[in-house]
C-alpha cells in the first residue's frame, strides 16, 4: 500500500514499543523493526544509561514519543514544566512525533495512574480544544491524540466519541493515533458499532495505528496489552488501513511480554496483511478470557526501563534491521 504523508508526518512502517527485556537482543542482534515507540515519562527525568541507549538508537531508527501524563482533559492548568521536559526530550531523540491520550489522569498534584474518560459535550470540547492548541504552540508541532479505551460513560455527553474527535481535529488540526483495539474494547463495553466508529473519524488526520490484545472479563472487555491481537481487531485494523491509505503501525504488548522474536512474529502479521491483502492463517479467533476472576490491569503503564545493565552491549550494537 502506498505510503502517504499527513500533517507532514511520514508512514514509518511497522514498529514496537521499546522495552527493557528486549534491549540486550536488540543491541546485539539488530533492530528488525522500522521504528520504536518510547513512553515519554520514562526518559524525561532520566539522564543515565537508558537515555544514552535511546539517543544512540535514534541515530539509526525513528523514535516516536508516547505519553501517559499530559492529562489534556484535566481541569487543572497545563503543567509547563512537564511540557518543557517533553519538548527537550523530543529534541534529544529527534522524535518523529509526540502522542498522548484523549483523557485526564488526575487533579492538581494527584495522579490516578489511569487514563480517565471525558464527557463528550460542547463544554468539554471547548476546554480540550483550547488546551490542545496551547500544547501545540509550546511543542511547536502537531500533537497526536489517541482514543483511549473506556468502561464508563457520562450522562452529560451529548455527542459520540467519534463526533467529539472529529470536531477536535477540525478545530485544532492535531493528528490522531487510532487505537483499533481501544475502539473494539469500548464498542464492546458501550454497545456501539466499532466499524462505524472507524469509518466516521477524519482519516486524513490519522498518523498512527495501535494494535493490542485485550482480555474478556465476564461482560466487560479490558485493554490489557498482554495477549495476541484477536481476529476482530485485525479486521478493524485492515479497514482502518484501507480508509487511511496506509499509516504507521505499532504493536503494543506491555504485560506478560513475550521474547523479542515472538513479539516480532505478532508484528509481522500486520506486515503480511498489508503486503498480501489477506488475513494471516495464525490469528487468535477471540480475545483471551480471564481465568477464575483474576485481577487484570487496564492500560498497563508500569513498564519503566529500569535495571538495564550498563555494560556488555555498548560495543556490540550494529544498527542492522
N, C-alpha and C positions, 0 to 999 in steps of 0.2 A: 504494500500500500504506500502511496506517495507520502513523503514526509512534508508537512506544511508548517510554516511558521505562523504563530499567532501572538499578538501583543509584542512582536519582535523576539519571541522566545521559540527555540527550536524543538523538534521532536528528538529527544535524546536516545530513544530506543528503549531497551529493557534493563531495569535496574533492581537492586535490592537495598534494604536498609543495612547500614554498616553496623555490625555487632561484634562485641568483644571476642567471643569464642571462635569467630571466623578469621580474625586478623592473622594468626600465625600462618594459616594456609594461604590467605590472600597475599601476604608479604613474601612468602617463599615460593608459591606456585603460580602466581599471576592472578589478575583481576577476574577475568572470564565473564564480566558483565559490561554493559555500556556506560553505566553511571551508578553512583551511590547516593542514597539519601541519609543524612545525619539528623539526629534530634538536636535542635539548636541549643537547648538548655544544657546539654552535656558538655558543651565546649565554650560557652560564654565566659565562665569564670575558671577555666582550666588552662593553665599555661605550661603544662608538663608534657610528658611523652605522648599522651593520646592526641593532643593538639598537633604535635610535630608530625605524627603519623598521618593525620588527615591533611595537613598542609602539604606533606610530601606526595600523598596520593593525588591531591588536587592538581598537581602539575601534569599528571598523566590521564586523568579521567574527570568528567564533570561531577561536581558535588552540588546537591540540592539541599537546602536547609528546611527542615520541617519542625515547627514549634508546637508546644502544648501549653503555653503560658501567656500568650498575648491577651487573652480574655477580651476579645473585641466587642463582646456584647455586655460587658460589665457596666454597672452604673458608676464605678469608681473611675477617677481620672486615669488617662493613659499613663503608663509607667515609662517616663522618659529615660530613666537610667537603663531599663531593660531594652528599650528601643535603640539606645546608643550602643549598647553592647552587641545587639543583634546586627546593627549596621557595620560595626567594626569586624565582627566575625565574618560577615559576608565578604568583606574586602580581603580578609586573610585567606579564605579558602576559595576566592573567586567564584562565589555561589552563582549557579545558573539562575536560580530564583529562590524566594523565601515564601513559605506557606505556613498557614495556621488554620484553625478551625472556626466555623461559624457557631460560636458558643460563648459562655462565660465560665470562668474557673474558680471564682471566689469574689470576695468583697473586702475592700480595704487590704489589710495585711494577711487575711485568712485565705489560704489556698486549699480548695477541696480536693485537688489532685484528681479531678474528674472533668469531663467535657460536658457541661450542663446545657440543656436546651433553652431556646429562646421562645417567647411568644411571637407569633408571626402576625403582626398588625402594623398599622401605619406609624404609631409612636416608636415601636422597636425599630422599624425600617429607617426612620429618620435618624434615630440615635446611632445605629450601626453605620449608616451611610456616612455620617459626619466623621466618625472615628476611622473608618477605612480611608477616607480622604486624608485625614491628618497623618495616619501611619504612612501612606504612600508619599506624602510630602517629606516626611522625616527620612524615610528609607531611600527616597529618590529612585523609586522603581515600583512597578505594579506589585501589589500584594496578591498572593494566590490563596483563595479561601476554599476550605474543604467542607463538604456537608458531613456532619457527624452522625453517628447512629444515635437513636433516641428511644426512650422507654416510657416517657410520659408526654402528654400534650397539654397545652394551656387552653382553658375555656375562653380566654380573651383573644385567641387567634382569630383573625378574620380573613386569612389567605392561606394557601398551601405553602409548603416549604419551597417547592419549585417556583411558585409565583414570587415569593419573597426573594429568592436567589436571583431571579430574572430582573426584578426591579433594582436590586442592589448592584448588579453588574452594569445595568444600563446607566445608573446614576454615577457610578464611581470608575467605570472602565477597569475594574480589577479582573484578575483571572480566576478560573475555577479549577480546583483539584476535585475531580469527580471520583468519589469512593463508591464503586458499584456494589461492594459488599455492604457498605452502610445503607445504601438505598434498599438493598434486599432485606437487611435486618429491620430497618424502620418500617418498610412496607409490610412485613410480616406482623410486626408488633401493633401497627396502627391501621392495618387492613386497607391500604391503598394499593394502586396498581404500579408496581415498580417500573414496568416498561413505559407506562405513560409518563412517569417522572423523567426517565432518561430522554424521552422524545420531547419533553417540554422545556428543558433548560436551554440557554443560549450556547449552542455547540461551538460557535466560533470563538468563545472565550475559555473553553476547556483546554488547559495546558498540560494536564497530567491526570492519569487514572491510577487509583489504588485498587489492588486485589488482595483479598484475605479470606481466611476460613473462619466462620462463626460457629457457635455452639447452640444447639436447641435445648432449652431448659424448660421442660413442660410446655406451657403455652407461649413462652417468650423466646425470642431469638436474641442471643447476646454476642456482641462484637469482641471476640476473644483473641483473634490473631494467633491461634495456636493449632491450626489444622490445615489440611489441604483445601484448596478452593473448590467448593461443590459445583456441580454442573449448572444449577440455576444462576449462580453468579457469573460463571463463564458465558452463559447466554446473554446476560446483561452487558458484559464486557464486549462481546462481539458486536452487539447492537451499538454500543457507545462508540466503538472504534469506527464502525461504518458511518455513523452520523457525524462524527468529528472529522473524518478523513484521515485519522491516524495521529495519536499523540503519545507522549512518553508513558510507559507502563512501569509501575513499581509494585513488587510483591512484598506485602507486609507479613512478617512472621515474628512475633515478639514474645511469645511464651511457648514452652516446650519446643524450643528452637532446634531444628534438625541440623545435621552436619552440613558443611558448605556444598558438597556435591548433591545432596538430596534437595537442598534449597534451590540450587540452580536447575535441577530436574523439574521442579514445580514451575519455576520461571519460564523454562523452555517450552512449557505447554502454551504459554502466551505467544512465544516466537512461532511455534508450529501453527497455531491458529491464524496468526496474521500472515504467515508465509503461504499457507495452503488453503486458507479459507474454510477449513472444516475443523470440527472439534476433535481433539486428541482422543485416542481409544481408552486412555487410562484415567478418566475423570472419576472423582468421587461423586456418586449419584445424588446423595443427600448430605446435609450438614451433619456433623458429629453431634450426638446427643449426650448430655451429661449423664453420669452414672451415679445412682444412689443419692441424688440431690446434692452432689458435690458442689462446693463453692467455686464459682468461676468469676473471673475478673474481666469487666468490660473495658475495652480500650486500654490494655496494659501499657503503662508508661514508665514502669520501674525497670528500665534496661540501660542503666548508666554504663559507660565504657570505663570500667574500673578494673583494677588488678591486672593490667596488661604488663607483661614482662618488658622491661626496658632494655633488654639485651637479647642477642640471638637472632634478631630479624633485620637489624639495621643494614647489613651488608648483603642480604640475600634477596631483597626485593628486586625483581627485574622489570616490573612495569608491564609485563605482557598480558594481553587479554586472552 
